[in-house]
Amino acid sequence: MEILEIAKLLGESIAKDKRMIEFDKAKAEYENDAELQATLKEYEVQQQALQMEMLKEDKDNFTIDVINERINLLYEMIVSNDSFLKLNRLQVEVNDLMNEVNNTITCAITGEDPKSACTHNCATCHSQCH
């Protein structure tokens, strides 16, 4: 079997993994959460407004403070949103999965487990590289 065929099979297997399936569902929930999307949009607009105000020669500190307060409130709303939290949690799980896959491939190629210091003595190794 060719390397790219094997890579395709690996990709298809990863796509079927429960972590990937849950991540895809969470991503759709995140993208379809109208309240969260509106908050994210306003956060972006407020960031731009703050940047514009900061670039002015005659900065209005009161306006800057008001915008900063709003940005902080929006930030708290975003990071406490269930869709946001779920997506972030599942992103960590997907990242961990991909790191495991990459470490396994690296181990198979080099014979060394990238997660541990290799002693070059297979008798001391607890990985399944060989």
N, C-alpha and C positions, 0 to 999 in steps of 0.2 A: 504494500500500500504506500502511496506517495505521501510525503510529509504534509502537503497542503490538504490532502484528503483526510488525513488523521486530524489535522488542525480543525477542519470543518466539523468533523465528528465531535471533537472536544467542545467546540463552540456550541454545537447543537445540544450536547449533554449539559453544558453550563446553563444554557437557556431554559432547560427543563428542570433545573435544580429549584427546590422549593424557595430558597432564598431569592433567586432571581425572579421567580413568579410573584412572590410577595412584594419585592421591590418594585416591579412593574405596576402592580396594583396600587401601591402607595404613591408612586409617581403620578398615576392617573388621578388619584384622589387629590393630591397636592395641586395638580394643574386645574382640576375642576372645582376646587374650593373657592367659590366666588368671593367670599369675604377675605380670605387670605390673599387672593390675587389683587383685590382692590387695595388692601393694606400694603402689599409689596409695591404696587404702582405708586401709591402716595408716598411711601418711603423714598422711592427713587426720585420723585418730583421734589420732595423736601430736601434731599441731598443736593440736587441741582440748584435749588433756590439758595441753599446755604453757600454753595460754591460761588454762585454769582454774587451774592452779598459780600463774601469774603474778598472777592477780586476788586470790589469798588474802592476807589480812593477815599471816599467819605463813608466808611463803614458805619452802619447803624447797629450799635451793640445791643440795643433792645430787640431789634428784629432778629439778630443773630441768636440771642438767648431764646426767643420765642420759637424760632425754627429748631434750635437744638433740643428744646423741651419736647416739641412735637416728634422729632426724630427718635428721641429716647423712648417716648411712649409707643410709637409705632414699632420700634425694635422689640420692645417687651411683648407687644401683641403678637408679633411674628414668631419669636422664639418660644412662646408658650402655646402656640397653635398646635392642635393635635395632629393635623396633616403634616405640618413641618417637622414635628418631633418624630413621628413615625417614619417619615422618609429619611431623616438623618440617621435614625437607629438602624434602619435596614440598609442604608448606604454603607455603614460601618461593617455590617455582616457581609455584604457583597464585596467590599474591599478586602476583608479577611479571606473570603473564598478565593478571590483572584490572587492574593498573595500566596495562599497555599498552593494553588495551581502553578504559579510561577516558580515557587520554591521547589516543587516536585519536578518540574521540567528542568530547572537548573541542576538539581541533584542528579537527575538521570543523565544529563549531559556531562557534568564535571565529576560526578562521583562524590561530591561534597555537599553536605547539607548546609545551605546558606544560613539557616537559623542557628547553627551551632558552630563552635570553633572546631574545625577538623583537626584531628590528631594525626591523620594519615595512617592510622592503625584501625583497620576495619573491626577489629575485636572490641574496640572501645565505642563503636558507633551503634546508636540505637535507632538510626533511621532505616528506611527501607530503600535505599538508593540502588543497591545491587541485587 
